Amino acid sequence: MSSILFEPIEISGIKIKNRIIMAPMCMYSAKEGVVHDFHMAHLGARALGGVGLIIVEATGVSPEGRISPFDAGIWNEKQVEAFKPIVNFCKSCGSTIGIQLAHAGRKASTNAPWLGERPLRPEEGAWQTVAPSAISFDTGYPVPKEMDEDDIKKVVKDFANGAKNANMAGFDLIEIHAAHGYLINEFLSPLSNKRKDKYGGSLENRARLLLEIIDVVKRGNWPKNKPIFVRISAVDWVDGGFDLESSIALARMLKDLGVSLIDCSSGGIAPNAKMNIYCGYQLGFAKEIKEKTGIPVSGVGFITKPEFADFILGSGMADMVEMGRELLRNPHWPLHAAHKLGANIEWSKQYLRAKL
């Protein structure tokens, strides 16, 4: 039995051993942005488990760009050095490893989920949040500072520095986080961007920050032979918000800039969004973007069954499948999936005695 799920794929010169991506998932377990033993165990387990591409959680390009004080960071040398052994170990297991570069915008300065997932109080170290417009995310959230051009230039520079540091740490690819209501998504969405300057209004203007970041990253801050992915919220799930037509137009812009893959997610910009959630609920967005633009895409959203993952790829809806919660539950999901699909894949030699 042949399985597309376990066929290698080459994206912009990087060969990935199978089509399984571990989605970037915040662990809220870093100290001053520095990853440590937990992250080695967490990410290393998925590499031993056979994941083709591991994407490290949303990693702040600046202290103020973190969702919480416990987020990973990539703005200084200490953070780079902490990532190196993790990256090297995952690669030694045959996995490709990338990192998601992020700025949380108006959704920054919050606590970890198990500590209440709410905006920090001043006595807890709260910091000033920023956004395209002075509109708070939700009731109880502070009003962010509306960014001026100096603020925007700093963010662009921070992403460029983050990309340079990611390369120094040895990552194979970077993913720019432009989804889930965080800063770049806030610029893209007309719900959160009410600016009247060159960064607001038309889609071209609202996309300007993202395009400037990618342009600067590509100009000497990230190697030409390493891919750049972009994660987008394909739809806001709110009337008058970012929609699929806008995502298709944005994907064309990103393709023209040399982006290698669109990671198709959705939502996050508005707390009142009404999402229709079921297994594979975002795959239609990925399929449309792929068909209309020709850019490679990954599909994500409650994908748990090996047969379903293989079907997604075989039907052409996506080029890779992305998993989050399922890989938290079972870090060895790829090994079990290969057995179920009849694919004979390489196991880590230390685990061969248990091969199914």
One Martini backbone bead per residue (centre of mass of N, CA, C, O) as a GRO file, in nm:
protein
  356
    1MET     BB    1   0.095   0.037   0.024
    2SER     BB    2   0.048   0.367  -0.052
    3SER     BB    3   0.177   0.686   0.097
    4ILE     BB    4   0.177   1.024   0.091
    5LEU     BB    5   0.244   1.098   0.387
    6PHE     BB    6   0.546   0.935   0.337
    7GLU     BB    7   0.636   1.132   0.133
    8PRO     BB    8   0.853   1.322   0.017
    9ILE     BB    9   0.941   1.680   0.030
   10GLU     BB   10   1.013   1.969  -0.175
   11ILE     BB   11   1.105   2.301  -0.043
   12SER     BB   12   1.312   2.516  -0.156
   13GLY     BB   13   1.545   2.271  -0.123
   14ILE     BB   14   1.388   2.124   0.107
   15LYS     BB   15   1.395   1.807   0.254
   16ILE     BB   16   1.112   1.619   0.354
   17LYS     BB   17   1.029   1.300   0.472
   18ASN     BB   18   0.734   1.416   0.522
   19ARG     BB   19   0.383   1.554   0.559
   20ILE     BB   20   0.444   1.622   0.865
   21ILE     BB   21   0.328   1.871   1.092
   22MET     BB   22   0.423   2.055   1.362
   23ALA     BB   23   0.262   2.275   1.520
   24PRO     BB   24   0.262   2.576   1.656
   25MET     BB   25   0.291   2.570   2.025
   26CYS     BB   26   0.234   2.709   2.310
   27MET     BB   27   0.411   2.662   2.639
   28TYR     BB   28   0.483   2.866   2.860
   29SER     BB   29   0.830   2.786   2.944
   30ALA     BB   30   1.002   3.031   2.951
   31LYS     BB   31   1.305   3.230   3.037
   32GLU     BB   32   1.344   3.519   2.909
   33GLY     BB   33   1.309   3.349   2.624
   34VAL     BB   34   1.439   3.082   2.732
   35VAL     BB   35   1.509   2.778   2.656
   36HIS     BB   36   1.491   2.427   2.771
   37ASP     BB   37   1.443   2.112   2.877
   38PHE     BB   38   1.151   2.096   2.794
   39HIS     BB   39   1.198   2.152   2.487
   40MET     BB   40   1.372   1.912   2.432
   41ALA     BB   41   1.160   1.699   2.507
   42HIS     BB   42   0.922   1.798   2.333
   43LEU     BB   43   1.065   1.810   2.049
   44GLY     BB   44   1.228   1.542   2.057
   45ALA     BB   45   0.984   1.348   2.065
   46ARG     BB   46   0.882   1.419   1.774
   47ALA     BB   47   1.136   1.331   1.629
   48LEU     BB   48   1.130   1.034   1.730
   49GLY     BB   49   0.821   1.006   1.613
   50GLY     BB   50   0.851   1.118   1.288
   51VAL     BB   51   0.849   1.407   1.222
   52GLY     BB   52   0.916   1.604   0.953
   53LEU     BB   53   0.797   1.893   1.069
   54ILE     BB   54   0.912   2.130   1.299
   55ILE     BB   55   0.736   2.397   1.469
   56VAL     BB   56   0.804   2.642   1.658
   57GLU     BB   57   0.675   2.837   1.851
   58ALA     BB   58   0.579   3.136   1.919
   59THR     BB   59   0.840   3.381   1.870
   60GLY     BB   60   0.978   3.646   1.996
   61VAL     BB   61   1.126   3.950   1.855
   62SER     BB   62   1.036   4.070   2.135
   63PRO     BB   63   0.937   4.137   2.444
   64GLU     BB   64   0.661   4.289   2.351
   65GLY     BB   65   0.583   4.035   2.144
   66ARG     BB   66   0.470   3.874   2.362
   67ILE     BB   67   0.211   3.716   2.506
   68SER     BB   68   0.408   3.631   2.739
   69PRO     BB   69   0.658   3.593   2.983
   70PHE     BB   70   0.681   3.265   2.874
   71ASP     BB   71   0.797   3.308   2.607
   72ALA     BB   72   0.967   3.268   2.345
   73GLY     BB   73   1.288   3.382   2.210
   74ILE     BB   74   1.495   3.580   1.931
   75TRP     BB   75   1.677   3.860   2.029
   76ASN     BB   76   1.923   3.686   2.153
   77GLU     BB   77   2.203   3.499   2.221
   78LYS     BB   78   2.096   3.317   2.449
   79GLN     BB   79   1.859   3.205   2.281
   80VAL     BB   80   2.022   3.083   2.055
   81GLU     BB   81   2.195   2.884   2.226
   82ALA     BB   82   1.945   2.723   2.338
   83PHE     BB   83   1.851   2.612   2.052
   84LYS     BB   84   2.083   2.444   1.924
   85PRO     BB   85   2.053   2.156   2.059
   86ILE     BB   86   1.763   2.112   1.962
   87VAL     BB   87   1.808   2.132   1.662
   88ASN     BB   88   2.026   1.910   1.641
   89PHE     BB   89   1.857   1.677   1.748
   90CYS     BB   90   1.624   1.681   1.543
   91LYS     BB   91   1.810   1.634   1.299
   92SER     BB   92   1.933   1.358   1.398
   93CYS     BB   93   1.627   1.228   1.353
   94GLY     BB   94   1.528   1.362   1.055
   95SER     BB   95   1.428   1.640   1.108
   96THR     BB   96   1.271   1.924   1.038
   97ILE     BB   97   1.334   2.277   1.143
   98GLY     BB   98   1.130   2.539   1.267
   99ILE     BB   99   1.026   2.893   1.312
  100GLN     BB  100   0.806   3.114   1.475
  101LEU     BB  101   0.757   3.445   1.403
  102ALA     BB  102   0.655   3.698   1.655
  103HIS     BB  103   0.372   3.932   1.721
  104ALA     BB  104   0.104   4.016   1.944
  105GLY     BB  105   0.028   4.295   2.010
  106ARG     BB  106  -0.282   4.336   2.162
  107LYS     BB  107  -0.224   4.018   2.280
  108ALA     BB  108  -0.038   4.101   2.482
  109SER     BB  109   0.022   4.083   2.813
  110THR     BB  110  -0.031   3.784   2.924
  111ASN     BB  111  -0.122   3.501   3.063
  112ALA     BB  112  -0.121   3.197   3.129
  113PRO     BB  113  -0.369   2.973   3.103
  114TRP     BB  114  -0.320   2.847   3.407
  115LEU     BB  115  -0.339   3.178   3.509
  116GLY     BB  116  -0.612   3.288   3.317
  117GLU     BB  117  -0.585   3.426   3.043
  118ARG     BB  118  -0.498   3.739   3.100
  119PRO     BB  119  -0.432   4.038   3.160
  120LEU     BB  120  -0.194   4.200   3.297
  121ARG     BB  121  -0.084   4.343   3.573
  122PRO     BB  122   0.123   4.574   3.688
  123GLU     BB  123   0.235   4.379   3.926
  124GLU     BB  124   0.302   4.152   3.680
  125GLY     BB  125   0.437   4.319   3.426
  126ALA     BB  126   0.302   4.497   3.247
  127TRP     BB  127   0.266   4.612   2.906
  128GLN     BB  128   0.274   4.790   2.627
  129THR     BB  129   0.063   4.785   2.370
  130VAL     BB  130   0.028   4.721   2.012
  131ALA     BB  131  -0.123   4.872   1.708
  132PRO     BB  132  -0.276   4.999   1.435
  133SER     BB  133  -0.510   5.046   1.648
  134ALA     BB  134  -0.706   5.185   1.922
  135ILE     BB  135  -0.806   4.862   1.978
  136SER     BB  136  -0.938   4.639   2.162
  137PHE     BB  137  -0.996   4.304   2.181
  138ASP     BB  138  -1.147   4.322   2.471
  139THR     BB  139  -1.292   4.298   2.745
  140GLY     BB  140  -1.024   4.394   2.969
  141TYR     BB  141  -0.852   4.516   2.761
  142PRO     BB  142  -0.623   4.714   2.661
  143VAL     BB  143  -0.539   4.993   2.501
  144PRO     BB  144  -0.358   5.036   2.240
  145LYS     BB  145  -0.105   5.156   2.071
  146GLU     BB  146  -0.073   5.351   1.806
  147MET     BB  147   0.122   5.314   1.548
  148ASP     BB  148   0.399   5.442   1.428
  149GLU     BB  149   0.659   5.450   1.209
  150ASP     BB  150   0.869   5.372   1.421
  151ASP     BB  151   0.729   5.119   1.522
  152ILE     BB  152   0.726   4.974   1.249
  153LYS     BB  153   1.031   4.972   1.200
  154LYS     BB  154   1.098   4.802   1.448
  155VAL     BB  155   0.945   4.547   1.371
  156VAL     BB  156   1.097   4.490   1.112
  157LYS     BB  157   1.375   4.470   1.250
  158ASP     BB  158   1.300   4.238   1.446
  159PHE     BB  159   1.244   4.025   1.227
  160ALA     BB  160   1.524   4.034   1.099
  161ASN     BB  161   1.674   3.950   1.359
  162GLY     BB  162   1.520   3.683   1.401
  163ALA     BB  163   1.615   3.551   1.138
  164LYS     BB  164   1.917   3.566   1.190
  165ASN     BB  165   1.904   3.399   1.455
  166ALA     BB  166   1.774   3.144   1.335
  167ASN     BB  167   2.016   3.078   1.159
  168MET     BB  168   2.226   3.056   1.392
  169ALA     BB  169   2.059   2.811   1.526
  170GLY     BB  170   1.976   2.618   1.250
  171PHE     BB  171   1.735   2.665   1.099
  172ASP     BB  172   1.553   2.570   0.804
  173LEU     BB  173   1.302   2.758   0.884
  174ILE     BB  174   1.050   3.010   0.848
  175GLU     BB  175   0.763   3.157   1.024
  176ILE     BB  176   0.522   3.389   0.968
  177HIS     BB  177   0.302   3.548   1.192
  178ALA     BB  178  -0.039   3.616   1.034
  179ALA     BB  179  -0.229   3.525   1.281
  180HIS     BB  180  -0.470   3.511   1.543
  181GLY     BB  181  -0.464   3.837   1.616
  182TYR     BB  182  -0.200   3.940   1.561
  183LEU     BB  183  -0.028   4.194   1.441
  184ILE     BB  184  -0.040   4.129   1.135
  185ASN     BB  185  -0.344   4.060   1.140
  186GLU     BB  186  -0.430   4.344   1.237
  187PHE     BB  187  -0.348   4.477   0.968
  188LEU     BB  188  -0.520   4.296   0.768
  189SER     BB  189  -0.771   4.364   0.930
  190PRO     BB  190  -1.058   4.570   0.919
  191LEU     BB  191  -1.133   4.539   1.228
  192SER     BB  192  -0.828   4.656   1.338
  193ASN     BB  193  -0.787   4.846   1.075
  194LYS     BB  194  -0.819   5.225   1.072
  195ARG     BB  195  -0.628   5.347   0.889
  196LYS     BB  196  -0.506   5.643   0.674
  197ASP     BB  197  -0.256   5.531   0.570
  198LYS     BB  198  -0.028   5.310   0.410
  199TYR     BB  199  -0.150   5.081   0.640
  200GLY     BB  200  -0.443   5.149   0.522
  201GLY     BB  201  -0.745   5.011   0.377
  202SER     BB  202  -0.626   4.855   0.160
  203LEU     BB  203  -0.486   4.556   0.111
  204GLU     BB  204  -0.209   4.660   0.029
  205ASN     BB  205  -0.176   4.829   0.289
  206ARG     BB  206  -0.235   4.603   0.506
  207ALA     BB  207   0.017   4.427   0.380
  208ARG     BB  208   0.278   4.595   0.411
  209LEU     BB  209   0.415   4.486   0.663
  210LEU     BB  210   0.457   4.195   0.566
  211LEU     BB  211   0.616   4.269   0.307
  212GLU     BB  212   0.847   4.418   0.452
  213ILE     BB  213   0.946   4.185   0.621
  214ILE     BB  214   1.016   3.991   0.391
  215ASP     BB  215   1.209   4.176   0.240
  216VAL     BB  216   1.415   4.213   0.474
  217VAL     BB  217   1.473   3.916   0.532
  218LYS     BB  218   1.586   3.859   0.235
  219ARG     BB  219   1.802   4.104   0.291
  220GLY     BB  220   2.048   3.929   0.463
  221ASN     BB  221   1.870   3.758   0.706
  222TRP     BB  222   1.814   3.517   0.494
  223PRO     BB  223   1.861   3.254   0.322
  224LYS     BB  224   1.791   3.170  -0.007
  225ASN     BB  225   1.791   2.836   0.064
  226LYS     BB  226   1.554   2.916   0.265
  227PRO     BB  227   1.249   2.898   0.379
  228ILE     BB  228   0.927   3.078   0.368
  229PHE     BB  229   0.665   3.102   0.581
  230VAL     BB  230   0.298   3.161   0.613
  231ARG     BB  231   0.065   3.245   0.856
  232ILE     BB  232  -0.291   3.242   0.818
  233SER     BB  233  -0.607   3.398   0.831
  234ALA     BB  234  -0.834   3.333   0.597
  235VAL     BB  235  -1.055   3.395   0.822
  236ASP     BB  236  -1.253   3.570   1.072
  237TRP     BB  237  -1.568   3.498   1.116
  238VAL     BB  238  -1.659   3.799   1.023
  239ASP     BB  239  -1.834   4.043   0.928
  240GLY     BB  240  -1.606   4.245   0.744
  241GLY     BB  241  -1.369   4.071   0.724
  242PHE     BB  242  -1.147   3.861   0.655
  243ASP     BB  243  -1.120   3.680   0.348
  244LEU     BB  244  -1.072   3.459   0.096
  245GLU     BB  245  -1.019   3.665  -0.127
  246SER     BB  246  -0.791   3.805   0.031
  247SER     BB  247  -0.609   3.554   0.063
  248ILE     BB  248  -0.558   3.508  -0.236
  249ALA     BB  249  -0.427   3.784  -0.289
  250LEU     BB  250  -0.204   3.751  -0.079
  251ALA     BB  251  -0.075   3.492  -0.192
  252ARG     BB  252   0.025   3.626  -0.450
  253MET     BB  253   0.217   3.824  -0.315
  254LEU     BB  254   0.389   3.608  -0.168
  255LYS     BB  255   0.481   3.454  -0.415
  256ASP     BB  256   0.628   3.697  -0.551
  257LEU     BB  257   0.834   3.710  -0.290
  258GLY     BB  258   0.904   3.384  -0.221
  259VAL     BB  259   0.710   3.220  -0.084
  260SER     BB  260   0.668   2.869  -0.011
  261LEU     BB  261   0.424   2.873   0.217
  262ILE     BB  262   0.083   2.827   0.324
  263ASP     BB  263  -0.061   2.855   0.642
  264CYS     BB  264  -0.398   2.742   0.695
  265SER     BB  265  -0.592   2.930   0.889
  266SER     BB  266  -0.807   3.081   1.157
  267GLY     BB  267  -0.884   3.338   1.323
  268GLY     BB  268  -0.850   3.559   1.639
  269ILE     BB  269  -0.954   3.870   1.610
  270ALA     BB  270  -1.237   3.775   1.748
  271PRO     BB  271  -1.437   3.682   2.022
  272ASN     BB  272  -1.723   3.667   1.832
  273ALA     BB  273  -1.665   3.437   1.665
  274LYS     BB  274  -1.825   3.208   1.426
  275MET     BB  275  -1.731   2.879   1.432
  276ASN     BB  276  -1.703   2.593   1.214
  277ILE     BB  277  -1.629   2.297   1.383
  278TYR     BB  278  -1.425   2.038   1.235
  279CYS     BB  279  -1.283   1.802   1.068
  280GLY     BB  280  -1.115   2.000   0.847
  281TYR     BB  281  -1.243   2.306   0.841
  282GLN     BB  282  -0.979   2.450   0.671
  283LEU     BB  283  -0.934   2.305   0.388
  284GLY     BB  284  -1.087   2.487   0.187
  285PHE     BB  285  -0.887   2.718   0.198
  286ALA     BB  286  -0.638   2.571   0.096
  287LYS     BB  287  -0.755   2.476  -0.175
  288GLU     BB  288  -0.816   2.756  -0.296
  289ILE     BB  289  -0.532   2.875  -0.279
  290LYS     BB  290  -0.391   2.660  -0.446
  291GLU     BB  291  -0.571   2.678  -0.708
  292LYS     BB  292  -0.543   3.006  -0.752
  293THR     BB  293  -0.197   3.019  -0.715
  294GLY     BB  294   0.013   2.755  -0.668
  295ILE     BB  295   0.076   2.747  -0.379
  296PRO     BB  296   0.183   2.602  -0.122
  297VAL     BB  297   0.011   2.402   0.136
  298SER     BB  298  -0.134   2.382   0.459
  299GLY     BB  299  -0.326   2.167   0.668
  300VAL     BB  300  -0.564   2.251   0.938
  301GLY     BB  301  -0.786   2.087   1.174
  302PHE     BB  302  -0.852   1.816   1.334
  303ILE     BB  303  -0.621   1.610   1.259
  304THR     BB  304  -0.610   1.240   1.342
  305LYS     BB  305  -0.631   1.051   1.092
  306PRO     BB  306  -0.448   0.882   0.868
  307GLU     BB  307  -0.657   0.854   0.636
  308PHE     BB  308  -0.727   1.156   0.623
  309ALA     BB  309  -0.447   1.269   0.569
  310ASP     BB  310  -0.407   1.110   0.302
  311PHE     BB  311  -0.654   1.224   0.155
  312ILE     BB  312  -0.578   1.520   0.147
  313LEU     BB  313  -0.330   1.472  -0.036
  314GLY     BB  314  -0.459   1.296  -0.267
  315SER     BB  315  -0.679   1.537  -0.338
  316GLY     BB  316  -0.513   1.829  -0.321
  317MET     BB  317  -0.567   2.025  -0.071
  318ALA     BB  318  -0.265   1.953   0.020
  319ASP     BB  319   0.090   1.917   0.088
  320MET     BB  320   0.036   1.938   0.400
  321VAL     BB  321   0.007   1.833   0.739
  322GLU     BB  322  -0.130   1.962   1.048
  323MET     BB  323  -0.039   1.923   1.399
  324GLY     BB  324  -0.128   1.938   1.745
  325ARG     BB  325  -0.294   1.787   1.973
  326GLU     BB  326  -0.225   1.499   1.871
  327LEU     BB  327   0.088   1.539   1.941
  328LEU     BB  328   0.041   1.573   2.243
  329ARG     BB  329  -0.089   1.292   2.289
  330ASN     BB  330   0.108   1.170   2.034
  331PRO     BB  331   0.442   1.171   1.950
  332HIS     BB  332   0.400   0.876   1.774
  333TRP     BB  333   0.199   0.901   1.536
  334PRO     BB  334   0.367   0.833   1.277
  335LEU     BB  335   0.422   0.534   1.350
  336HIS     BB  336   0.125   0.444   1.356
  337ALA     BB  337   0.043   0.549   1.075
  338ALA     BB  338   0.233   0.374   0.908
  339HIS     BB  339   0.115   0.105   0.995
  340LYS     BB  340  -0.180   0.160   0.899
  341LEU     BB  341  -0.072   0.237   0.587
  342GLY     BB  342   0.186   0.054   0.507
  343ALA     BB  343   0.448   0.209   0.594
  344ASN     BB  344   0.803   0.194   0.557
  345ILE     BB  345   0.979   0.333   0.813
  346GLU     BB  346   1.210   0.499   0.984
  347TRP     BB  347   1.370   0.430   1.281
  348SER     BB  348   1.500   0.462   1.564
  349LYS     BB  349   1.738   0.251   1.674
  350GLN     BB  350   1.645   0.250   1.980
  351TYR     BB  351   1.331   0.149   1.873
  352LEU     BB  352   1.328  -0.117   1.694
  353ARG     BB  353   1.212  -0.337   1.897
  354ALA     BB  354   0.908  -0.176   1.855
  355LYS     BB  355   0.834  -0.233   1.579
  356LEU     BB  356   0.528  -0.274   1.397
   0.00000   0.00000   0.00000
